[in-house]
């Protein structure tokens, strides 16, 4: 059996670098506050703002599925390293 998996990742960062660096204390999607130490990210397809990683996953799958599929097609034939 052969299983094909496509892996895409985004760069998350640990909050707080500084509240001034990343914006407000609320997730742009769920409007819940961030914990003292938490990984956050943003959407690469729009400028919604800083959000929890889980919120970003949901947002991208719900709102940018076509954009995500286009990105997968663009990256499919593009090898980044010799070992891939």
MOPAC internal coordinates of N, CA, C and O (Angstrom, degrees):
PM7 1SCF
backbone

  N    0.0000 0     0.00 0     0.00 0    0    0    0
  C    1.4313 1     0.00 0     0.00 0    1    0    0
  C    1.5346 1   108.68 1     0.00 0    2    1    0
  O    1.2310 1   120.45 1   -47.31 1    3    2    1
  N    1.3013 1   116.74 1   132.69 1    3    2    1
  C    1.4532 1   122.27 1   177.85 1    5    3    2
  C    1.5212 1   107.81 1  -111.93 1    6    5    3
  O    1.2310 1   120.87 1   -50.97 1    7    6    5
  N    1.3129 1   115.94 1   129.03 1    7    6    5
  C    1.4614 1   121.39 1   178.67 1    9    7    6
  C    1.5209 1   107.77 1  -113.00 1   10    9    7
  O    1.2310 1   120.60 1   -53.60 1   11   10    9
  N    1.3107 1   116.45 1   126.40 1   11   10    9
  C    1.4608 1   122.10 1   177.50 1   13   11   10
  C    1.5172 1   108.67 1  -102.93 1   14   13   11
  O    1.2310 1   121.08 1   -51.91 1   15   14   13
  N    1.3053 1   115.54 1   128.09 1   15   14   13
  C    1.4597 1   120.29 1  -179.90 1   17   15   14
  C    1.5209 1   108.53 1  -128.15 1   18   17   15
  O    1.2310 1   120.59 1   -43.93 1   19   18   17
  N    1.2993 1   116.47 1   136.07 1   19   18   17
  C    1.4602 1   121.94 1   176.16 1   21   19   18
  C    1.5244 1   106.90 1  -106.16 1   22   21   19
  O    1.2310 1   120.97 1   -53.77 1   23   22   21
  N    1.3164 1   115.74 1   126.23 1   23   22   21
  C    1.4554 1   120.27 1  -179.34 1   25   23   22
  C    1.5131 1   109.20 1  -117.33 1   26   25   23
  O    1.2310 1   121.11 1   -58.52 1   27   26   25
  N    1.3033 1   115.49 1   121.48 1   27   26   25
  C    1.4586 1   122.54 1   171.88 1   29   27   26
  C    1.5184 1   106.58 1  -120.82 1   30   29   27
  O    1.2310 1   119.82 1   -34.22 1   31   30   29
  N    1.2988 1   117.96 1   145.78 1   31   30   29
  C    1.4473 1   118.69 1   176.68 1   33   31   30
  C    1.5075 1   110.05 1  -137.83 1   34   33   31
  O    1.2310 1   121.72 1   -22.52 1   35   34   33
  N    1.3087 1   114.31 1   157.48 1   35   34   33
  C    1.4569 1   120.39 1   174.34 1   37   35   34
  C    1.5162 1   107.48 1  -119.16 1   38   37   35
  O    1.2310 1   121.76 1   -21.26 1   39   38   37
  N    1.2844 1   114.23 1   158.74 1   39   38   37
  C    1.4540 1   120.12 1   179.86 1   41   39   38
  C    1.5252 1   108.59 1   -84.27 1   42   41   39
  O    1.2310 1   121.17 1   -66.19 1   43   42   41
  N    1.2962 1   115.36 1   113.81 1   43   42   41
  C    1.4540 1   120.31 1   172.44 1   45   43   42
  C    1.5138 1   108.64 1   -97.23 1   46   45   43
  O    1.2310 1   120.17 1   -15.56 1   47   46   45
  N    1.2900 1   117.28 1   164.44 1   47   46   45
  C    1.4436 1   120.33 1   174.84 1   49   47   46
  C    1.5099 1   108.82 1  -140.54 1   50   49   47
  O    1.2310 1   121.71 1   -22.06 1   51   50   49
  N    1.3101 1   114.34 1   157.94 1   51   50   49
  C    1.4499 1   120.85 1  -176.25 1   53   51   50
  C    1.5167 1   109.36 1   -84.44 1   54   53   51
  O    1.2310 1   120.53 1   -58.14 1   55   54   53
  N    1.3060 1   116.60 1   121.86 1   55   54   53
  C    1.4499 1   122.00 1   176.08 1   57   55   54
  C    1.5098 1   107.04 1   -88.02 1   58   57   55
  O    1.2310 1   117.04 1   -43.44 1   59   58   57
  N    1.2513 1   123.24 1   136.56 1   59   58   57
  C    1.4679 1   125.60 1     5.20 1   61   59   58
  C    1.5193 1   112.50 1  -100.79 1   62   61   59
  O    1.2310 1   120.94 1   -54.61 1   63   62   61
  N    1.3187 1   115.80 1   125.39 1   63   62   61
  C    1.4595 1   118.18 1   162.24 1   65   63   62
  C    1.5132 1   105.72 1   -70.90 1   66   65   63
  O    1.2310 1   122.23 1   126.72 1   67   66   65
  N    1.2995 1   113.34 1   -53.28 1   67   66   65
  C    1.4552 1   124.20 1   173.01 1   69   67   66
  C    1.5126 1   104.83 1  -170.59 1   70   69   67
  O    1.2310 1   119.68 1   -43.85 1   71   70   69
  N    1.3025 1   118.21 1   136.15 1   71   70   69
  C    1.4568 1   119.78 1   178.89 1   73   71   70
  C    1.5141 1   111.55 1   -59.27 1   74   73   71
  O    1.2310 1   120.33 1   151.79 1   75   74   73
  N    1.3142 1   116.98 1   -28.21 1   75   74   73
  C    1.4623 1   119.74 1   178.04 1   77   75   74
  C    1.5167 1   110.86 1   -70.60 1   78   77   75
  O    1.2310 1   120.32 1   147.35 1   79   78   77
  N    1.3423 1   116.99 1   -32.65 1   79   78   77
  C    1.4572 1   121.00 1  -178.39 1   81   79   78
  C    1.5233 1   112.55 1   -70.95 1   82   81   79
  O    1.2310 1   120.00 1   140.91 1   83   82   81
  N    1.3364 1   117.61 1   -39.09 1   83   82   81
  C    1.4547 1   118.61 1  -170.93 1   85   83   82
  C    1.5209 1   114.62 1  -107.61 1   86   85   83
  O    1.2310 1   119.42 1   175.56 1   87   86   85
  N    1.2797 1   118.71 1    -4.44 1   87   86   85
  C    1.4561 1   119.22 1  -179.57 1   89   87   86
  C    1.5064 1   111.20 1   100.97 1   90   89   87
  O    1.2310 1   120.89 1    21.78 1   91   90   89
  N    1.3145 1   115.90 1  -158.22 1   91   90   89
  C    1.4572 1   122.38 1  -171.03 1   93   91   90
  C    1.5086 1   115.60 1   -63.55 1   94   93   91
  O    1.2310 1   121.64 1     1.43 1   95   94   93
  N    1.3022 1   114.46 1  -178.57 1   95   94   93
  C    1.4543 1   121.91 1  -179.06 1   97   95   94
  C    1.5133 1   112.41 1   -96.51 1   98   97   95
  O    1.2310 1   119.78 1  -176.13 1   99   98   97
  N    1.3340 1   118.02 1     3.87 1   99   98   97
  C    1.4622 1   122.01 1  -178.71 1  101   99   98
  C    1.5195 1   110.89 1  -114.36 1  102  101   99
  O    1.2310 1   121.06 1   -36.73 1  103  102  101
  N    1.3290 1   115.58 1   143.27 1  103  102  101
  C    1.4589 1   122.19 1   174.14 1  105  103  102
  C    1.5310 1   108.51 1   -65.10 1  106  105  103
  O    1.2310 1   120.12 1   -46.46 1  107  106  105
  N    1.3009 1   117.37 1   133.54 1  107  106  105
  C    1.4653 1   121.70 1  -179.06 1  109  107  106
  C    1.5214 1   112.95 1   -67.29 1  110  109  107
  O    1.2310 1   120.04 1   160.06 1  111  110  109
  N    1.3202 1   117.54 1   -19.94 1  111  110  109
  C    1.4575 1   119.92 1  -177.82 1  113  111  110
  C    1.5279 1   112.27 1   -98.33 1  114  113  111
  O    1.2310 1   119.87 1   123.43 1  115  114  113
  N    1.3285 1   117.86 1   -56.57 1  115  114  113
  C    1.4672 1   119.95 1  -175.47 1  117  115  114
  C    1.5231 1   113.06 1   -91.39 1  118  117  115
  O    1.2310 1   120.23 1   169.39 1  119  118  117
  N    1.3214 1   117.17 1   -10.61 1  119  118  117
  C    1.4621 1   124.00 1   179.20 1  121  119  118
  C    1.5318 1   112.96 1    64.60 1  122  121  119
  O    1.2310 1   120.05 1  -163.08 1  123  122  121
  N    1.3335 1   117.50 1    16.92 1  123  122  121
  C    1.4662 1   122.27 1   175.02 1  125  123  122
  C    1.5224 1   108.65 1   -88.09 1  126  125  123
  O    1.2310 1   120.74 1   -28.27 1  127  126  125
  N    1.2960 1   116.19 1   151.73 1  127  126  125
  C    1.4583 1   120.57 1   179.37 1  129  127  126
  C    1.5202 1   111.68 1   -71.62 1  130  129  127
  O    1.2310 1   120.88 1   -23.51 1  131  130  129
  N    1.3133 1   115.92 1   156.49 1  131  130  129
  C    1.4563 1   121.55 1   175.13 1  133  131  130
  C    1.5215 1   108.77 1   -85.81 1  134  133  131
  O    1.2310 1   120.54 1   -33.90 1  135  134  133
  N    1.3263 1   116.58 1   146.10 1  135  134  133
  C    1.4622 1   121.19 1   174.40 1  137  135  134
  C    1.5293 1   108.77 1   -74.09 1  138  137  135
  O    1.2310 1   121.02 1    -8.04 1  139  138  137
  N    1.3203 1   115.65 1   171.96 1  139  138  137
  C    1.4691 1   119.83 1  -178.14 1  141  139  138
  C    1.5164 1   112.26 1   -57.60 1  142  141  139
  O    1.2310 1   119.86 1   135.84 1  143  142  141
  N    1.3358 1   117.87 1   -44.16 1  143  142  141
  C    1.4646 1   122.32 1   178.32 1  145  143  142
  C    1.5122 1   107.66 1  -127.67 1  146  145  143
  O    1.2310 1   120.59 1   -65.59 1  147  146  145
  N    1.3082 1   116.49 1   114.41 1  147  146  145
  C    1.4595 1   120.41 1  -175.01 1  149  147  146
  C    1.5244 1   109.59 1  -156.50 1  150  149  147
  O    1.2310 1   120.82 1   -36.91 1  151  150  149
  N    1.3361 1   116.04 1   143.09 1  151  150  149
  C    1.4591 1   119.16 1   175.03 1  153  151  150
  C    1.5207 1   109.21 1   -79.99 1  154  153  151
  O    1.2310 1   121.20 1   -48.00 1  155  154  153
  N    1.3168 1   115.31 1   132.00 1  155  154  153
  C    1.4597 1   122.08 1  -179.84 1  157  155  154
  C    1.5248 1   108.26 1  -128.83 1  158  157  155
  O    1.2310 1   120.87 1   -14.00 1  159  158  157
  N    1.3096 1   115.95 1   166.00 1  159  158  157
  C    1.4582 1   120.66 1   179.06 1  161  159  158
  C    1.5220 1   108.60 1  -156.53 1  162  161  159
  O    1.2310 1   120.58 1     5.33 1  163  162  161
  N    1.3112 1   116.49 1  -174.67 1  163  162  161
  C    1.4609 1   121.94 1   176.35 1  165  163  162
  C    1.5254 1   108.14 1  -138.99 1  166  165  163
  O    1.2310 1   120.66 1   -13.23 1  167  166  165
  N    1.3108 1   116.34 1   166.77 1  167  166  165
  C    1.4635 1   121.70 1  -179.80 1  169  167  166
  C    1.5264 1   109.02 1   -83.26 1  170  169  167
  O    1.2310 1   120.59 1   -50.77 1  171  170  169
  N    1.3236 1   116.47 1   129.23 1  171  170  169
  C    1.4556 1   119.24 1   179.10 1  173  171  170
  C    1.5232 1   112.68 1   -80.62 1  174  173  171
  O    1.2310 1   119.95 1   171.99 1  175  174  173
  N    1.3296 1   117.70 1    -8.01 1  175  174  173
  C    1.4573 1   120.96 1  -177.25 1  177  175  174
  C    1.5262 1   112.94 1  -100.65 1  178  177  175
  O    1.2310 1   119.79 1   163.00 1  179  178  177
  N    1.3161 1   118.01 1   -17.00 1  179  178  177
  C    1.4604 1   120.94 1   178.14 1  181  179  178
  C    1.5221 1   108.49 1  -147.62 1  182  181  179
  O    1.2310 1   120.06 1    -1.75 1  183  182  181
  N    1.2758 1   117.49 1   178.25 1  183  182  181
  C    1.4606 1   121.14 1  -177.70 1  185  183  182
  C    1.5238 1   110.71 1  -111.92 1  186  185  183
  O    1.2310 1   121.04 1  -127.78 1  187  186  185
  N    1.3233 1   115.61 1    52.22 1  187  186  185
  C    1.4605 1   120.84 1  -178.66 1  189  187  186
  C    1.5202 1   111.46 1   -67.92 1  190  189  187
  O    1.2310 1   119.94 1   145.28 1  191  190  189
  N    1.3080 1   117.72 1   -34.72 1  191  190  189
  C    1.4594 1   120.92 1   178.97 1  193  191  190
  C    1.5167 1   111.60 1   122.69 1  194  193  191
  O    1.2310 1   120.91 1    10.64 1  195  194  193
  N    1.3160 1   115.87 1  -169.36 1  195  194  193
  C    1.4521 1   123.07 1  -176.97 1  197  195  194
  C    1.5228 1   109.46 1   -78.90 1  198  197  195
  O    1.2310 1   120.84 1   -43.54 1  199  198  197
  N    1.3371 1   116.00 1   136.46 1  199  198  197
  C    1.4640 1   119.78 1  -179.45 1  201  199  198
  C    1.5176 1   110.58 1  -149.16 1  202  201  199
  O    1.2310 1   121.00 1   -15.00 1  203  202  201
  N    1.3357 1   115.68 1   165.00 1  203  202  201
  C    1.4567 1   121.60 1   174.75 1  205  203  202
  C    1.5363 1   108.59 1   -60.68 1  206  205  203
  O    1.2310 1   120.14 1   -28.31 1  207  206  205
  N    1.3192 1   117.34 1   151.69 1  207  206  205
  C    1.4663 1   120.53 1   177.46 1  209  207  206
  C    1.5211 1   111.61 1   -57.77 1  210  209  207
  O    1.2310 1   119.97 1   136.08 1  211  210  209
  N    1.3367 1   117.65 1   -43.92 1  211  210  209
  C    1.4703 1   120.68 1   179.68 1  213  211  210
  C    1.5220 1   111.52 1   -63.97 1  214  213  211
  O    1.2310 1   120.30 1   141.07 1  215  214  213
  N    1.3104 1   117.04 1   -38.93 1  215  214  213
  C    1.4695 1   120.69 1   177.57 1  217  215  214
  C    1.5257 1   110.35 1   -65.13 1  218  217  215
  O    1.2310 1   120.56 1   140.43 1  219  218  217
  N    1.3263 1   116.53 1   -39.57 1  219  218  217
  C    1.4673 1   120.22 1   178.69 1  221  219  218
  C    1.5233 1   110.63 1   -64.03 1  222  221  219
  O    1.2310 1   120.06 1   138.79 1  223  222  221
  N    1.3388 1   117.48 1   -41.21 1  223  222  221
  C    1.4705 1   119.94 1   177.00 1  225  223  222
  C    1.5214 1   110.41 1   -57.70 1  226  225  223
  O    1.2310 1   120.80 1   129.85 1  227  226  225
  N    1.3240 1   116.07 1   -50.15 1  227  226  225
  C    1.4712 1   120.56 1  -178.73 1  229  227  226
  C    1.5294 1   110.87 1   -61.78 1  230  229  227
  O    1.2310 1   120.36 1   134.51 1  231  230  229
  N    1.3255 1   116.92 1   -45.49 1  231  230  229
  C    1.4657 1   121.64 1  -179.46 1  233  231  230
  C    1.5280 1   111.16 1   -59.79 1  234  233  231
  O    1.2310 1   120.27 1   133.03 1  235  234  233
  N    1.3281 1   117.09 1   -46.97 1  235  234  233
  C    1.4627 1   120.38 1  -177.14 1  237  235  234
  C    1.5278 1   110.80 1   -66.01 1  238  237  235
  O    1.2310 1   119.95 1   136.15 1  239  238  237
  N    1.3338 1   117.71 1   -43.85 1  239  238  237
  C    1.4701 1   119.96 1   179.57 1  241  239  238
  C    1.5235 1   111.80 1   -67.20 1  242  241  239
  O    1.2310 1   119.84 1   144.96 1  243  242  241
  N    1.3291 1   117.92 1   -35.04 1  243  242  241
  C    1.4661 1   121.04 1  -178.66 1  245  243  242
  C    1.5252 1   113.15 1   -80.69 1  246  245  243
  O    1.2310 1   120.19 1   139.50 1  247  246  245
  N    1.3286 1   117.24 1   -40.50 1  247  246  245
  C    1.4585 1   120.91 1  -170.69 1  249  247  246
  C    1.5301 1   115.07 1  -103.94 1  250  249  247
  O    1.2310 1   119.95 1   158.95 1  251  250  249
  N    1.3078 1   117.69 1   -21.05 1  251  250  249
  C    1.4672 1   120.11 1  -172.38 1  253  251  250
  C    1.5193 1   112.83 1  -129.76 1  254  253  251
  O    1.2310 1   120.30 1  -146.89 1  255  254  253
  N    1.3143 1   117.03 1    33.11 1  255  254  253
  C    1.4697 1   119.89 1  -177.69 1  257  255  254
  C    1.5327 1   111.23 1   -59.75 1  258  257  255
  O    1.2310 1   119.72 1   137.12 1  259  258  257
  N    1.3245 1   118.15 1   -42.88 1  259  258  257
  C    1.4710 1   120.88 1   178.70 1  261  259  258
  C    1.5243 1   111.33 1   -62.86 1  262  261  259
  O    1.2310 1   120.63 1   136.77 1  263  262  261
  N    1.3452 1   116.41 1   -43.23 1  263  262  261
  C    1.4666 1   120.46 1   178.14 1  265  263  262
  C    1.5269 1   110.80 1   -62.61 1  266  265  263
  O    1.2310 1   120.81 1   140.56 1  267  266  265
  N    1.3196 1   116.06 1   -39.44 1  267  266  265
  C    1.4534 1   120.94 1   179.25 1  269  267  266
  C    1.5301 1   111.17 1   -64.82 1  270  269  267
  O    1.2310 1   120.63 1   137.25 1  271  270  269
  N    1.3266 1   116.41 1   -42.75 1  271  270  269
  C    1.4687 1   119.95 1   177.95 1  273  271  270
  C    1.5288 1   111.38 1   -64.23 1  274  273  271
  O    1.2310 1   120.01 1   142.12 1  275  274  273
  N    1.3271 1   117.59 1   -37.88 1  275  274  273
  C    1.4659 1   120.95 1   176.20 1  277  275  274
  C    1.5303 1   110.68 1   -63.17 1  278  277  275
  O    1.2310 1   120.77 1   138.30 1  279  278  277
  N    1.3400 1   116.13 1   -41.70 1  279  278  277
  C    1.4618 1   119.90 1   179.15 1  281  279  278
  C    1.5229 1   110.54 1   -63.72 1  282  281  279
  O    1.2310 1   120.21 1   139.16 1  283  282  281
  N    1.3214 1   117.20 1   -40.84 1  283  282  281
  C    1.4624 1   120.85 1   178.21 1  285  283  282
  C    1.5212 1   110.44 1   -61.49 1  286  285  283
  O    1.2310 1   120.15 1   135.33 1  287  286  285
  N    1.3269 1   117.32 1   -44.67 1  287  286  285
  C    1.4717 1   120.75 1   179.08 1  289  287  286
  C    1.5235 1   111.46 1   -62.19 1  290  289  287
  O    1.2310 1   120.31 1   138.70 1  291  290  289
  N    1.3371 1   117.02 1   -41.30 1  291  290  289
  C    1.4611 1   120.34 1   179.64 1  293  291  290
  C    1.5242 1   111.84 1   -65.56 1  294  293  291
  O    1.2310 1   120.39 1   142.67 1  295  294  293
  N    1.3153 1   116.86 1   -37.33 1  295  294  293
  C    1.4576 1   121.27 1  -176.10 1  297  295  294
  C    1.5237 1   113.58 1   -85.55 1  298  297  295
  O    1.2310 1   119.99 1   163.49 1  299  298  297
  N    1.3101 1   117.62 1   -16.51 1  299  298  297
  C    1.4651 1   121.26 1  -173.27 1  301  299  298
  C    1.5232 1   113.05 1   -56.48 1  302  301  299
  O    1.2310 1   120.05 1   135.14 1  303  302  301
  N    1.3103 1   117.51 1   -44.86 1  303  302  301
  C    1.4563 1   120.88 1  -176.39 1  305  303  302
  C    1.5256 1   112.59 1   -93.58 1  306  305  303
  O    1.2310 1   120.40 1   177.77 1  307  306  305
  N    1.2949 1   116.85 1    -2.23 1  307  306  305
  C    1.4526 1   121.14 1  -175.49 1  309  307  306
  C    1.5207 1   110.31 1   -96.95 1  310  309  307
  O    1.2310 1   120.06 1   -71.74 1  311  310  309
  N    1.2962 1   117.49 1   108.26 1  311  310  309
  C    1.4548 1   121.64 1   178.83 1  313  311  310
  C    1.5144 1   109.49 1   -88.67 1  314  313  311
  O    1.2310 1   121.16 1   -46.03 1  315  314  313
  N    1.3076 1   115.38 1   133.97 1  315  314  313
  C    1.4502 1   119.21 1  -178.68 1  317  315  314
  C    1.5218 1   112.72 1   -91.76 1  318  317  315
  O    1.2310 1   120.65 1   149.42 1  319  318  317
  N    1.3448 1   116.37 1   -30.58 1  319  318  317
  C    1.4560 1   120.55 1  -176.45 1  321  319  318
  C    1.5295 1   108.81 1  -138.23 1  322  321  319
  O    1.2310 1   120.51 1   -23.06 1  323  322  321
  N    1.2995 1   116.63 1   156.94 1  323  322  321
  C    1.4682 1   121.20 1   179.40 1  325  323  322
  C    1.5112 1   112.82 1   -61.90 1  326  325  323
  O    1.2310 1   119.82 1   149.22 1  327  326  325
  N    1.3464 1   117.94 1   -30.78 1  327  326  325
  C    1.4586 1   120.31 1  -176.92 1  329  327  326
  C    1.5144 1   113.53 1   -80.98 1  330  329  327
  O    1.2310 1   119.28 1   174.77 1  331  330  329
  N    1.3102 1   118.99 1    -5.23 1  331  330  329
  C    1.4721 1   120.33 1  -179.99 1  333  331  330
  C    1.5010 1   110.97 1   -80.10 1  334  333  331
  O    1.2310 1   120.10 1   180.00 1  335  334  333

